[in-house]
Amino acid sequence: MQTWHVILIIVLVLAVIWSNIALLKYSAKMDLKKFNQDPIEKAKQQDSKSDEKES
């Protein structure tokens, strides 16, 4: 295997590792309140909001 193949593989592996770390840092800062909400409760809230708009 040629030297530039090895260098290219190393660079690609490091890029994948770096992007995964960046994604973990970004997702750690996200607000998860919206994701933890029960889908049934969310539907009830949307339904009550639409009822209020109709009234």
Secondary structure, 3 states (H helix, E strand, C coil): CCHHHHHHHHHHHHHHHHHHHHHHHHHHCCCCCCCCCCHHHHHHHHHHHHHHHHC
